[in-house]
Amino acid sequence: MSRTVGPTPPPAPQVGDEWVDVSGRIFVYTARSNSPPVWIQQLSVPPPAPEINDVWVDHRGYKFTYTASGWVQQVAVTSAVASAPVSPPPTSVAPAVAITNDTPKCTTGPTPPSLPDPGDLWFDSEQGWFFVYYDDGTTSQWVVAHGRGDKGQKGDTGPAGDTGAPGAPGATGPAGATGATGPAGPQGVQGDTGPPGSTTWAGITDKPSTFPPSAHTHVQDDITDLPHITVGTTAPVSPSVNDVWIDTN
């Protein structure tokens, strides 16, 4: 037989195993003759219509088995929670039947006392919870005897963690709009003079529209159609039309 303490029953119990929930209620995994085993809560009075081999744990922690002769006590078990209840802790309510204990026993330790009486006290020295053994007229269990304290002050901020690794570069965004044209820069240094170019008659500017004749002179070489004049005793070898030969003989 094993005992489990917690908000939910164990996943694979065996017949006879016990489970104590966070409110201190005790359940026993009990086999029934014609149905699968079930969790049965301990009661201060035996369950009605029991079947052979049914198990009942009363409010004092005593364990009974139902036989042909009736309920037979087996062994005493601890009837208390072994750890602090989940947050928020359960709070007691007014009992249906007033119970007075003029001399309650107060126990301090990591585990609750066995066979407690209603009104007994237990301080869990490991978890810091204070319990009272409470009988509501139907069940008995350890319940928290104090509420939750005020919220404590916020603790100091811890040191900053290490800087994480840089992430991967993001995708390139779309090109932005063309900006306004900036102011013109200063004039640069004049460059070298280039080679003379060529142009057409129409490309010449500031030329006179007419060319009236006027007296002027030319050297002989400037006249391209002037006849050639040969002076000598023999005629020129290859004369052209209008050439002149002066024979000196």
C-alpha positions in Angstrom: 0.0 0.0 0.0 1.3 3.5 -0.9 0.1 7.0 -0.1 0.1 9.9 -2.5 -0.2 13.6 -1.5 -1.2 16.1 -4.2 -3.9 17.9 -6.1 -4.6 14.9 -8.3 -4.7 11.1 -7.6 -1.8 8.9 -8.8 -2.1 7.7 -12.4 -1.8 3.9 -11.8 -3.0 3.1 -8.3 -3.3 -0.3 -6.7 -6.2 -1.5 -4.6 -5.6 -0.3 -1.0 -3.5 2.8 -2.0 -4.3 6.1 -0.4 -4.5 9.6 -1.8 -4.6 12.8 0.3 -5.7 15.9 -1.7 -4.6 19.4 -1.0 -7.5 20.0 1.3 -6.4 17.1 3.5 -9.2 14.7 2.5 -8.2 11.1 2.4 -9.3 8.7 -0.3 -8.8 4.9 -0.5 -8.6 3.0 -3.8 -11.2 0.4 -3.2 -12.2 -2.7 -5.3 -15.9 -3.4 -5.9 -17.2 -6.8 -6.8 -18.9 -6.0 -10.1 -17.1 -2.8 -11.1 -13.6 -1.3 -11.5 -11.9 0.0 -8.3 -12.8 3.6 -7.4 -11.4 6.3 -5.0 -13.6 6.3 -1.8 -13.3 9.2 0.6 -12.8 8.5 4.3 -15.9 9.3 6.4 -16.7 9.7 10.1 -19.5 7.2 9.6 -19.2 4.1 7.4 -20.6 4.3 3.9 -24.1 3.0 3.3 -24.7 -0.4 1.6 -21.1 -1.6 1.7 -19.9 -4.6 -0.2 -17.5 -7.3 1.0 -13.8 -6.1 1.0 -14.9 -2.4 0.8 -12.4 -0.2 2.8 -13.4 2.7 5.1 -11.0 5.1 6.9 -12.8 7.0 9.6 -12.1 10.6 10.8 -9.6 9.3 13.4 -7.4 7.6 10.8 -8.5 4.1 11.6 -8.9 1.7 8.6 -11.7 -0.8 8.4 -12.5 -3.6 5.9 -16.1 -4.8 5.4 -16.4 -8.6 5.9 -19.3 -11.0 6.3 -19.1 -10.1 10.0 -19.3 -6.4 9.4 -16.6 -3.6 9.6 -13.3 -5.0 10.9 -10.5 -2.6 11.9 -7.2 -3.2 10.2 -4.4 -0.7 10.9 -4.2 3.0 11.8 -3.1 5.4 9.1 -2.0 9.0 9.2 -4.9 11.3 8.3 -3.2 14.6 7.3 -1.5 16.3 4.4 2.2 16.1 4.1 2.8 19.3 2.1 1.5 22.8 1.9 -1.7 23.3 -0.2 -1.6 24.9 -3.5 -2.1 28.7 -3.8 -4.5 30.1 -2.8 -4.8 27.8 0.3 -8.2 26.5 1.3 -9.8 28.3 4.2 -12.1 26.7 6.8 -15.8 27.4 7.0 -18.2 27.4 9.9 -18.8 23.7 10.9 -22.3 22.4 10.6 -21.9 21.1 14.2 -19.9 23.1 16.8 -17.0 21.1 18.2 -15.2 22.2 21.3 -11.8 20.9 22.4 -10.7 22.4 25.7 -7.2 20.9 25.5 -6.1 20.9 21.9 -2.7 19.3 21.2 -0.2 21.4 19.2 2.4 19.5 17.2 5.4 21.1 15.4 7.2 19.0 12.8 7.5 18.1 9.1 4.7 15.5 9.3 1.3 15.7 11.0 0.5 13.8 14.1 -1.3 10.5 13.9 -4.8 10.0 15.3 -5.6 13.7 15.9 -8.8 15.0 17.5 -10.9 17.8 16.1 -9.4 21.1 17.2 -5.8 19.8 17.4 -3.1 22.0 15.8 -0.1 21.2 13.7 2.6 23.6 12.4 4.5 22.3 9.4 8.1 23.2 10.2 9.3 22.6 6.6 6.6 24.5 4.6 5.7 27.1 7.3 1.9 26.3 7.2 -0.3 26.2 10.3 -3.2 23.7 10.3 -6.1 22.8 12.5 -7.8 19.4 12.4 -11.3 20.2 11.3 -14.5 18.1 11.5 -17.4 19.4 9.5 -19.8 16.7 10.7 -19.2 14.5 7.6 -15.4 14.4 7.1 -12.4 15.3 9.1 -9.1 16.7 7.7 -6.3 19.1 8.3 -7.1 22.6 6.9 -5.0 25.8 6.8 -5.6 27.9 9.9 -4.3 31.2 8.5 -4.9 33.2 5.3 -2.3 34.3 2.8 0.0 37.1 3.9 0.3 40.5 2.2 2.3 40.7 -1.0 6.0 41.4 -0.3 8.1 44.2 -1.6 9.3 43.9 -5.2 12.8 42.6 -5.3 15.8 44.3 -6.8 16.3 44.2 -10.5 18.7 41.5 -11.5 21.8 42.1 -13.6 21.4 42.5 -17.3 21.9 39.3 -19.3 24.5 38.8 -22.0 23.9 40.4 -25.3 22.5 38.0 -27.8 24.1 37.1 -31.1 23.2 39.6 -33.9 20.3 38.5 -36.1 20.5 37.8 -39.8 20.5 40.9 -42.1 17.1 41.9 -43.3 15.9 42.1 -46.9 17.0 45.2 -48.9 14.2 47.8 -48.8 12.8 49.6 -51.9 14.8 52.5 -53.4 13.8 55.9 -52.0 12.6 58.8 -54.1 15.2 61.0 -55.9 16.3 63.8 -53.8 16.3 67.5 -54.8 19.2 68.8 -57.0 21.9 70.3 -54.9 23.5 73.8 -55.5 26.0 74.2 -58.4 29.6 73.8 -57.4 32.3 76.4 -58.0 33.7 76.9 -61.5 36.7 74.7 -62.3 40.1 75.7 -63.8 40.1 76.4 -67.5 41.4 73.4 -69.5 44.0 73.3 -72.3 43.0 74.7 -75.7 41.9 72.0 -78.0 43.0 71.4 -81.6 41.3 73.7 -84.3 38.1 72.3 -85.6 36.3 72.4 -88.9 33.0 73.9 -89.8 30.8 74.5 -92.8 30.1 77.9 -94.5 26.8 78.0 -92.7 28.6 77.4 -89.4 30.6 80.7 -89.8 29.0 83.4 -87.8 29.4 87.2 -88.2 30.3 86.9 -91.9 29.3 89.8 -94.3 26.3 89.1 -96.4 27.9 90.6 -99.6 31.5 91.0 -100.9 31.7 94.2 -103.2 34.8 94.4 -105.4 37.6 96.7 -104.4 41.1 97.6 -105.7 43.7 95.3 -104.3 46.9 93.5 -105.3 48.1 89.9 -105.2 51.4 88.3 -105.6 51.7 86.0 -108.7 51.5 82.8 -106.6 48.1 83.9 -105.2 46.6 83.7 -108.8 45.8 80.1 -109.6 44.6 80.6 -113.3 47.4 82.9 -114.4 49.1 81.8 -117.8 52.7 80.6 -117.4 55.3 82.9 -119.2 58.5 81.3 -120.4 61.4 83.5 -121.5 64.2 81.8 -123.4 65.6 80.6 -126.6 63.5 77.4 -126.6 59.8 76.8 -126.1 58.6 75.1 -122.8 58.3 71.3 -122.9 54.8 70.9 -121.6 52.9 74.1 -122.2 49.3 74.7 -121.3 46.7 76.6 -123.2 47.3 80.4 -122.9 50.9 79.9 -121.8 53.3 82.6 -123.2 56.8 82.0 -124.6 59.1 84.9 -125.3 61.9 83.9 -127.6 65.0 85.7 -126.8 66.9 84.9 -130.0 
